[in-house]
Amino acid sequence: MLQAKNLHAHYGPLPILLGVDFSLAKGEILTLLGRNGAGKTTLMRTLTGLLPASQGDVLYKDQTITGFKAHARARMGIAYVPQGRGIFPKLSVRENLLLGTRAHPQGRTDIAPEIFEYFPRLKERLHQPGGTLSGGEQQMLALGRALAGAPSVLLLDEPSEGIQPSIVHQIGELLVQIVAETSISVLLVEQNIDLAFQAGTRGLIMEKGTIVRSGTMDELSDDSLMREFIGI
């Protein structure tokens, strides 16, 4: 569904991505692990088109999209939930979700009922400003907004940040359920090891702008790997 081939990216003169290669299959949750500063968020921004690649390619469904703008990638079916959620705090829950429908491939402009089946709290707070929700509810809103566009690929950057553990576990269960029911492909950047191993089917470890390890979550659970590359 999504591939990176020898992907490089810079912030000004500073190189961050140094030849990233990976592939994301249909219907899998691929977790991306690594220390702060390893380049994980930069990779997400490059995959979405928010940061241009300086070398290499991004492929979506075997089509090269390296030069495509972020809005074009969104309308093709690549949804992004950034670190910090990125909701519109002054807009209502309903208005935030309706904005997500603008990326729907069939031009759907109503909110699919499945969104409220996954996140019933959003239906209860439909007319409440997004900024007044709890941290966990805001993350649900960010996920619901992304799913409202019926994407094929979902990129999630640190969805556990600032959320109580019980809600983090709930998000992990929901991700597994959504993938099972929709066959969406998920790239999950996560520092919360419990969530990463709860939801992930396969994993990558990033270090200094490159992928240094890959494998099943069982293969990556080795304590020595966690100490060497994650610092735990």
C-alpha positions in Angstrom: 0.0 0.0 0.0 2.8 2.4 0.9 6.5 2.3 0.3 9.5 4.4 0.9 12.6 3.8 -1.3 15.9 5.4 -0.3 14.0 8.3 1.2 16.0 11.4 2.2 14.7 14.6 3.7 16.3 17.8 5.2 15.3 20.7 7.4 17.2 23.4 5.6 20.8 22.2 5.4 20.3 19.7 8.1 19.8 16.1 6.9 17.3 14.1 8.9 16.3 11.1 6.8 19.2 9.2 5.4 17.9 6.6 3.1 14.7 5.1 4.6 13.3 1.9 3.0 10.1 0.2 4.2 6.8 -1.2 2.9 3.4 -1.2 4.5 1.1 -4.0 3.5 -2.7 -3.9 3.2 -4.5 -4.5 6.5 -1.4 -4.4 8.8 -0.4 -2.2 11.7 3.3 -1.4 11.2 4.9 0.2 14.3 7.8 2.6 14.0 9.9 2.7 17.2 13.0 4.7 18.1 14.3 7.3 20.4 13.3 11.0 20.3 15.2 12.7 17.5 15.6 9.5 15.4 13.6 11.0 12.5 10.2 9.3 13.0 8.0 12.5 12.8 10.1 13.7 9.9 9.4 10.5 8.1 5.7 10.9 8.7 5.7 14.5 7.4 7.7 13.4 4.3 5.2 10.5 3.6 2.3 12.9 3.8 3.9 15.6 1.6 4.2 18.2 4.3 8.0 18.0 3.9 9.5 17.5 0.5 11.8 14.6 -0.1 15.3 15.6 -1.1 16.0 12.2 -2.6 14.3 8.8 -3.1 10.6 8.0 -3.6 7.3 7.5 -1.9 4.9 5.0 -3.6 1.2 4.6 -2.9 -0.5 1.5 -4.4 2.6 1.2 -6.6 2.3 4.7 -8.0 5.1 7.2 -7.3 3.7 10.2 -5.4 7.0 11.8 -4.3 6.1 15.1 -5.9 2.5 15.2 -4.9 1.2 17.9 -2.5 -0.2 17.0 0.9 -3.8 17.7 -0.1 -3.5 15.5 -3.2 -2.2 12.6 -1.1 -5.0 13.0 1.4 -7.6 12.8 -1.4 -5.9 9.7 -2.7 -6.5 8.0 0.6 -3.6 8.8 2.9 -4.8 10.2 6.3 -2.5 11.7 8.9 -3.0 12.2 12.6 -0.1 14.3 13.8 1.6 14.3 17.2 -0.5 16.6 19.4 -3.7 15.6 17.5 -4.1 18.8 15.4 -7.8 19.2 15.9 -9.5 22.6 15.5 -10.3 23.6 19.1 -12.9 26.3 18.4 -14.9 24.1 16.0 -17.4 21.6 17.2 -16.9 17.9 17.2 -19.3 17.7 14.2 -17.5 20.4 12.3 -14.1 18.7 12.9 -15.5 15.5 11.6 -17.1 17.1 8.6 -13.7 18.6 7.6 -12.4 15.0 7.5 -15.0 14.1 4.9 -13.4 16.6 2.4 -10.9 13.9 1.6 -13.5 11.2 0.9 -12.7 9.5 -2.5 -16.4 9.4 -3.4 -17.1 12.9 -2.3 -19.2 11.9 0.6 -20.1 15.0 2.7 -21.9 13.3 5.7 -20.3 11.6 8.6 -20.3 7.8 8.3 -22.3 6.1 11.1 -19.3 3.8 11.7 -17.4 6.7 13.2 -19.8 6.9 16.0 -19.8 3.2 16.5 -16.1 3.3 17.0 -16.2 6.5 19.1 -19.6 6.8 20.8 -18.4 9.6 23.0 -18.1 11.8 19.9 -21.8 11.4 19.2 -22.5 12.5 22.8 -20.4 15.6 22.4 -21.3 16.4 18.8 -21.9 20.1 19.3 -19.2 20.7 21.9 -16.1 22.6 20.9 -13.2 20.3 20.2 -10.9 22.2 22.6 -13.1 21.5 25.6 -12.8 17.7 25.2 -10.4 15.6 27.4 -7.1 14.5 26.0 -8.4 11.1 25.2 -11.6 12.4 23.6 -9.5 14.8 21.5 -7.4 11.8 20.3 -10.7 10.0 19.4 -11.8 13.1 17.5 -8.5 13.2 15.6 -8.9 9.6 14.7 -12.5 10.0 13.8 -11.7 12.9 11.6 -9.0 11.0 9.7 -11.4 8.0 9.2 -14.2 10.2 8.0 -12.3 10.5 4.7 -12.4 6.7 4.2 -8.6 6.4 3.8 -6.7 3.3 2.7 -3.6 4.3 4.7 -3.6 5.9 8.2 -0.5 7.5 9.6 -0.6 7.9 13.4 2.1 9.9 15.2 2.2 9.2 19.0 -1.5 8.7 19.6 -0.8 7.9 23.3 0.8 11.2 24.1 -0.9 12.9 27.1 -3.5 10.2 27.5 -4.3 8.1 30.6 -3.3 4.4 30.4 -6.9 3.1 30.2 -7.7 5.2 27.2 -4.4 4.2 25.6 -5.3 0.6 25.9 -8.8 1.4 24.4 -7.2 3.1 21.4 -5.0 0.0 20.9 -8.1 -2.3 20.9 -9.9 0.1 18.5 -7.0 0.2 16.0 -7.0 -3.6 15.9 -10.8 -3.7 15.4 -10.8 -1.0 12.7 -8.1 -2.8 10.7 -9.9 -6.1 11.0 -13.1 -4.6 9.8 -11.8 -2.2 7.1 -8.5 -3.7 5.9 -7.0 -0.2 6.3 -3.2 -0.1 6.6 -1.7 1.7 9.6 1.8 3.1 10.2 2.0 3.8 14.0 4.8 5.9 15.5 4.7 5.3 19.2 6.9 5.7 22.2 4.5 3.8 24.4 5.9 0.3 24.1 2.7 -1.3 25.6 0.5 0.2 22.8 3.1 -0.6 20.1 3.2 -4.3 21.0 -0.6 -4.4 21.7 -1.6 -3.2 18.3 1.4 -3.9 16.0 1.6 -6.8 13.7 5.2 -5.9 12.5 7.7 -3.3 13.5 10.6 -1.1 12.5 13.2 0.5 14.6 14.7 3.8 13.4 18.0 5.2 14.5 19.6 8.4 13.2 17.4 8.7 10.1 17.6 5.1 8.9 15.7 1.9 9.6 18.1 -0.3 11.6 15.9 -3.3 12.5 12.6 -4.8 11.2 10.6 -7.9 12.1 7.6 -9.2 13.8 6.7 -7.7 17.2 7.9 -10.9 18.9 11.3 -10.6 17.2 11.6 -6.9 18.2 10.6 -7.6 21.8 14.2 -8.8 22.7 15.4 -6.9 25.8 18.8 -6.2 24.3 17.2 -4.5 21.2 15.0 -2.4 23.4 17.9 -1.3 25.5 20.1 -0.5 22.5 17.7 1.4 20.3 14.8 2.5 22.5 16.6 3.0 25.8 14.4 0.9 28.1 
